[in-house]
Amino acid sequence: MAVLDKYGIVSFSTPAMGDMFKCTQRELEGRDVASLIPGLPLKTLTPGYNLAFADFWGNKGELLKFKGHSPNGERIPLAVSLNKLSIDNTPLILLRLLPGSEHAIPNGEFERLIESAKNKTDVVMITDTTGIIQAVNDAFAQATGYSREEAVGQPASLMKSGLHTPEFYSKMWHTLLAGNEFQAVFVNRRKNGEIFHEDKNIRPFIDKSGQITHFVSTSHCLSESLRTTLLQLHHEAYHDALTGLPNRHLFEDRLKQAFSRALRRGENFSLVYLDLDSFKEINDTYGHTVGDEVLRTTATQLKACVRNEDTVARLGGDEFALILLDIHRREDVEIVLKKILRSLEQGIHLGNKRISILASLGANIFPDDGTDSESLMMRADFAMYKAKSDGGHGFHFFDKDEFAGSAAKKRLAELLTAGKRLNIASCTSEQSTRH
């Protein structure tokens, strides 16, 4: 089993998946699933399609056949099932794999099947074609709290939680009675009343005459530790490791949310880009440890200058971005920008020396300065480098007249060059605040 993010990247995998691909979990995690299962149409550039594809096949409850490729190039026949999951409103994809040879249960003696189930670590439950439990293994008792004696002879609905719709079970029975396998994450209830989640696969057992005589389900519980791991992986994927701020991926998602909120409520919001002045000089003079402390202090001060509903993100290097929601006037943004400059100017203390943190900020306001993400980000960047070219340690609002015409790109290039020159200026120089 593996958990993928919406881009199809393996965020978590079980040791069994590593064994299947003849590699370690560490070698699998962080890989694009398309490199492991080339036929699976999950692409990094189509996150929306990936989630829709997983949702569609998860609802069908059917297994898909593909050829997997191990990191060493070996081809592996696989049966694949997909489910769309959501943990704390984060969309994920649950990928379950079975060796191709296990896709269909071969004809054989029912007694041999029951005997083999006893030694499995997965939860095994065998029912007749009406859903009456015929056999369970020890792992079933550990997972559900029902002993073998309590379970056998009872309907499988013994663990029913009431959290699935009638359509869910109707689809399950339709799939199974047609002779196909059914896979889904079941929300069931233990004997003590606790809710638990099972990643379950149910397969028809066919006798020598070709008739379905039983259904065999194998499953494992999605533990709290797995949930914790997924949440940690999600946090690491969407937050900057040094400052703890949202990273570029989460920032872009927050920006989309800001657009939706503004359009829905008829509000304005401001996008602000911030770039530290002379940060390279700080790193070169005092070392990267001090540079990291400057970045962490910047993050702390920025968060202290805005409201909880606003967003502060680190885009990379010494570049930050802010989304200020529900802005009524340009003067509201100016108040925040001045507060940021004053706060950062306090800097950090290195022994008896104080190192001021100086920054250049560029701001614009939706919808006056842009009605889509790309234009707003580009124009905030333009305004930020305008502030930097004017000497830095100040802020500048986007001006359409400055940006208008064919000379805009040339002017932007000039501002970028000016910004680079400023970044190698002495960090000890004191400059007056401009706006």
Secondary structure, 3 states (H helix, E strand, C coil): CEEECCCCEEEEECHHHHHHCCCCHHHHCCCEHHHHCCCCCCCCCCHHHHHHHHHHHHHHCCCEEEEEECCCCCEEEEEEEEEEEEECCEEEEEEEEEEHHHCCCCCCCHHHHHHHHHCCCCEEEEEECCCEEEEECHHHHHHHCCCHHHHCCCEHHHHECCCCCHHHHHHHHHHHHCCCCEEEEEEEECCCCCEEEEEEEEEEEECCCCCEEEEEEEEEECCHHHHHHHHHHHHHHHECCCCCCECHHHHHHHHHHHHHHHHHHCCCEEEEEEEECCHHHHHHHHCHHHHHHHHHHHHHHHHHHCCCCCEEEEEECCEEEEEECCCCCHHHHHHHHHHHHHHHHCCEEECCEEECCCEEEEEEEECCCCCCHHHHHHHHHHHHHHHHHCCCCEEEECCHHHHCCCCHHHHHHHHHHHHHHHHCCCCCCCCCCEC
